[in-house]
Amino acid sequence: AQSVTQPDIHITVSEGASLELRCNYSYGATPYLFWYVQSPGQGLQLLLKYFSGDTLVQGIKGFEAEFKRSQSSFNLRKPSVHWSDAAEYFCAVGARGGTASKLTFGTGTRLQVTL
Amino acid sequence: NAGVTQTPKFRVLKTGQSMTLLCAQDMNHEYMYWYRQDPGMGLRLIHYSVGEGTTAKGEVPDGYNVSRLKKQNFLLGLESAAPSQTSVYFCASRQLAGAYNEQFFGPGTRLTVL
């Protein structure tokens, strides 16, 4: 069974600073990987996804993530954070070939942005 | 398109009461999912459906039942609510083809069981 670890529960960055949110996964093969963002009181919105090919993927809102097979990681990055990026971020892994393509989510990282 | 909608947005129940949460999607998606979100635990899958008339158990199915009588609707039922079911419930849907296709989420239902 797959699993996801987001080691940082809460991160605070200053507006304009760079951001990196960590995600480590456990899966026997190359997984499908996703980053979702949840603004307060809202549902989850997809930021980006990886399933094959280029290991650096670009997403919406200026976010990118890099798949590193050797480290079983899929860290999310943004070069300059905006106050509107304050939200909770979830990494998720999906198994290839599994029925229903169920996702396993991490416990989330809450991002606070100071002005 | 409305995407994925959930009804109601908020609900307060007393222990032992029953209720049904409704999820509707207008994207003609085959797969639908119910999750619960609790602080520090992320999202956990309750039940899911791979098509009209089919349902299956997820990670935390106990105390819940589901039905998918129409392709566009996925109902989550609590027969006898317990305080442990206080949570935020999210519905999601996905296209059939391509496991890498994203799940689209509804806005959530905040349920409190007293």
Interface residues (C-beta under 8 A of the other chain):
Chain A: V4 I9 Y32 F34 Y36 G41 Q42 G43 L44 Q45 L46 K49 F51 F90 G94 A95 R96 G97 G98 T99 A100 S101 K102 L103 F105 G106 T107 G108
Chain B: V4 Y31 Y33 G40 M41 G42 L43 R44 L45 Y48 V50 A56 G58 F90 A92 R94 A99 Y100 N101 E102 Q103 F105 G106 P107 G108
